Amino acid sequence: MSANPYLMAAAIGAAGLDGLRKGVPAPPPTDRNMYDPSDPAVAAAIAAAPPLPKNLPGALDQLAASEALAEGLGRPFVESYVKLRRDHWDEYANHLSQWEVANYLDS
């Protein structure tokens, strides 16, 4: 996992508190292996789950739109974090990788 462990713990806590505030019931406990897609219940859960963002900009869009995380982590923090990581993405996107050099440039 490449997440910052402190930020991940804070985000999970903020999401849990948001669920408590909204009265969202906890799901029932399960003993299923959620990594086994051959289990019909697991396959159904996977099919029903919304897709995760495929890249950093998509994840940042989701973070920026989350009222629960803005409230739980602090709006100034979320805005600063999103700006910083968008800047990192722009820097990465402007970088010419060795793979691109090998595949697209004439030598």
C-alpha positions as CSV (number, residue, x, y, z in Angstrom):
1,M,0.0,0.0,0.0
2,S,1.4,3.4,-0.9
3,A,-0.8,5.5,1.3
4,N,0.6,7.7,4.1
5,P,-0.3,5.6,7.2
6,Y,-1.2,8.6,9.3
7,L,-3.4,10.2,6.6
8,M,-5.1,6.8,5.9
9,A,-5.9,6.3,9.6
10,A,-7.3,9.8,9.9
11,A,-9.4,9.4,6.7
12,I,-10.8,6.1,8.0
13,G,-11.6,7.7,11.3
14,A,-13.3,10.7,9.6
15,A,-15.4,8.3,7.4
16,G,-16.4,6.3,10.4
17,L,-17.4,9.4,12.4
18,D,-19.4,10.6,9.4
19,G,-21.2,7.3,9.3
20,L,-22.0,7.5,13.0
21,R,-23.3,11.1,12.6
22,K,-25.6,10.0,9.7
23,G,-26.8,6.9,11.5
24,V,-25.5,4.5,8.8
25,P,-25.8,1.0,10.2
26,A,-22.7,-1.2,10.3
27,P,-22.8,-4.1,7.8
28,P,-23.2,-7.5,9.3
29,P,-20.0,-9.4,10.2
30,T,-18.7,-11.9,7.6
31,D,-16.2,-14.7,7.6
32,R,-15.9,-14.8,3.8
33,N,-12.6,-14.3,2.0
34,M,-13.3,-11.1,0.1
35,Y,-10.3,-11.9,-2.1
36,D,-12.0,-15.0,-3.5
37,P,-14.1,-14.0,-6.6
38,S,-15.2,-17.6,-7.1
39,D,-17.5,-17.2,-4.0
40,P,-20.9,-16.0,-5.5
41,A,-21.4,-13.6,-2.6
42,V,-18.0,-12.0,-3.1
43,A,-18.5,-11.8,-6.9
44,A,-21.9,-10.0,-6.3
45,A,-20.2,-7.6,-3.8
46,I,-17.5,-6.8,-6.3
47,A,-20.0,-6.3,-9.1
48,A,-22.0,-3.9,-6.9
49,A,-19.1,-1.9,-5.7
50,P,-18.5,1.5,-7.4
51,P,-15.2,1.5,-9.3
52,L,-12.2,3.2,-7.8
53,P,-10.4,6.0,-9.6
54,K,-7.9,4.8,-12.1
55,N,-5.3,7.5,-11.6
56,L,-4.2,10.2,-9.1
57,P,-6.3,13.0,-10.7
58,G,-9.4,10.9,-10.4
59,A,-8.7,10.2,-6.8
60,L,-8.0,13.8,-6.1
61,D,-11.4,14.7,-7.7
62,Q,-13.1,12.3,-5.3
63,L,-11.2,13.7,-2.3
64,A,-12.0,17.3,-3.3
65,A,-15.7,16.4,-3.6
66,S,-15.9,14.7,-0.2
67,E,-17.7,16.8,2.4
68,A,-17.1,14.0,5.0
69,L,-13.3,14.2,4.5
70,A,-13.3,18.0,4.3
71,E,-15.1,18.1,7.6
72,G,-13.2,15.3,9.3
73,L,-9.7,16.3,8.1
74,G,-10.2,20.0,7.9
75,R,-11.1,21.8,4.7
76,P,-7.8,23.8,4.6
77,F,-5.8,20.6,4.8
78,V,-7.8,18.9,2.1
79,E,-7.5,21.9,-0.2
80,S,-3.8,22.2,0.4
81,Y,-3.2,18.4,-0.1
82,V,-5.2,18.3,-3.3
83,K,-3.3,21.3,-4.7
84,L,0.1,19.8,-3.7
85,R,-0.7,16.4,-5.2
86,R,-2.1,18.0,-8.4
87,D,1.2,19.9,-8.8
88,H,3.0,16.5,-8.3
89,W,0.9,14.9,-11.0
90,D,1.5,17.8,-13.4
91,E,5.3,17.5,-12.8
92,Y,5.0,13.7,-13.4
93,A,2.9,14.2,-16.6
94,N,5.5,16.6,-18.0
95,H,8.3,14.1,-17.5
96,L,9.6,12.1,-20.4
97,S,10.0,8.5,-19.2
98,Q,12.6,6.1,-20.4
99,W,9.8,3.9,-21.8
100,E,8.6,6.8,-24.0
101,V,12.1,7.5,-25.2
102,A,12.6,3.8,-26.1
103,N,9.3,3.5,-27.9
104,Y,8.5,6.8,-29.5
105,L,11.8,8.6,-30.3
106,D,13.8,7.7,-33.3
107,S,17.4,6.8,-32.4
